[in-house]
Amino acid sequence: MKPLRMWRVVVGVVLGGVLAACTSFPPPPVTPEPPEKMTCTPLPAGEPLVGNWLSTRQENGVVGELRTLFTLQADGSMLYTEQIKRPRQPSQGLSESGCWWREGEQLVLRTLDSNGLPVDTEDPIYENRYVVTHSSADKLRLRGMDGVQYSTNRTSQGYRLPF
């Protein structure tokens, strides 16, 4: 190889190294922080709504029985399970978990997970309010903001809707 060509190759390699050293690598992608998970607030001792409450009802235009189970824990956590039971067909349902509390005569349910997946807690659809129209040791009547009435009976601790 001629000395001039070799000189050009060496200069090219050196300049390439200098240019490479002067360039910066792009910053790593920024991963957004997941929103802080809401923590449930324990209820006062003796809260009468703590327990499992089962409602079964018929609705116009729906073939089958709608079953709703409200599981309200003393630690402020809740499970909400709704299921439609139709003749000769498998049950279909919704299972939500989150927190609950009372505001006066209203029961407030805040869903954090729906069917096992986290929800957008900023979406108002995941906060449901029910007016407590009657409460006793074994019966609870609720009226949803949409007007749906739930006449529930207390069930045993640990009761779950069969699928």
N, C-alpha and C positions, 0 to 999 in steps of 0.2 A: 504494500500500500504506500502511496506517495505521502511524504510528510505533510503536504498541504491538506490532503483529504483527512489524514489522521487528526490533524489539528482541528479541522471543522467538526469531526465526530466528537472529539474531546470537549470542544467549546459547546457543542449542542447538548451533550450529556450534562455538563456543568450548568448551563443555563436552564435546562429542564429541571434539574435538581433544585436550583434556586427558586424557580417559579413554583415548583411543587411545595417547597417549604414556606412560601409566602401565602399560599392559599389556605383558607381555613375550611374545616369540615363543617357541614351544616349541623346545627344543634340537634340533639336527639328530639324526636317528636314529644310534645308535651301531652301527657295523659291527664285528662281532667280528673280531679278528685271526685270520687263518688260522693253523692250527697250523704250527709250524716244521717245514719239510721235513727229514726225516732225511738225513744225509749218510753215504755209505758209507765204510768204513775200508779203505784198501788192505791187501792181504795180504802176508805176508812173501815175499821173493824166493824163487823155486823151489817155491812151493806146488803140489803135484802135482794138485790138483783144478781148477786153472785150465784152461779150455778148453770145448769143445762136447761134450756127452754125449747120445747119442740112444738111446732105448729104444723098442722096438716089442713089443707084447704083446697077447694075447687075454684077455678076461675073460668069465667065465660070464654068460650073459644079455645080452651085448652083441654085436650083429651088426656085425662089422667089426674093424678093427685100431686099437688105441690107440697113438698115437705121442707120446712126450714128449721134448722137447729142453730140456736144462739148459744154459744158456750162462753160465758163471762167469768173470767178468773179473778180472784182477789188481788193478784199482782198487777191488774190493769190490762192484761192481755186478753184477746178474744179470738174465737174461731167462729166463722159464719159459714154454714154449709146449706146450700139449697139444692134440691133434687126434684126432678120430675119422674114420677113412677107411672109408667103406662102399661096397659095390659099387653102381654106377649112381646114386650120389647125391653131391652136393657135400660136401666136407669141412666139418666144424664144429669150432670150436676156441676155445681160451682163450689169451690172451696177457697175461702179467704181467711187470712189471719192478720192480726194487727193489734190495735189498742182500743180500749173503750173507757168512757167516763160518763158522768151525769152532769147536766147543766140544768138545774131546777127539775122540771118534770120531763126533761128530754134525755133519752139515751142516745149517746153519740158513739158511732163505730167508725174508726179510722183504719182503712185497709192499708197494709204495708206489702203484703204478698197475695197474689191472686193465682190460684192453681199452681202454686209453687214458684212463681216468678215475681220479682220485685216490681212494684208499680211506680208510676210518676206521682209522688205525694203532693205535687203542686196541682194536679188535676182534681177539681172539686168532685168528680164522680166517685172518688174513693173515700169521701166522708158522707156517711148516712146518718140521718137523724130520725128518731122515732119518739112520738109523744107517748108517755106511759099513762094510759087511761085507767088502768086497774093493776094493783099489785097486792098479792097475798102470798102466803107461804108456798102454795102449790100452783098458783095461776098468775099469769102475767098477760095483760092485753096491751098491745102497741098499735099505734097508727103511724104509718110511714108518711113522709111529706108528700108522697104521690097518692095518698088516700087509702092505700092497702091496709087492711086490718089484719093483725096477727093475734089470734087467741092461742096462747101457748100454755103448756103444762110442764111442770118441773119433771125432769127425768133424772135417772141415777147418775152419779158422778162417773165420768168415763164413757157415757153412752155416745155412740157414733151412729150415723145413718148407714144402713147397709147398702152397698152398691151391688 
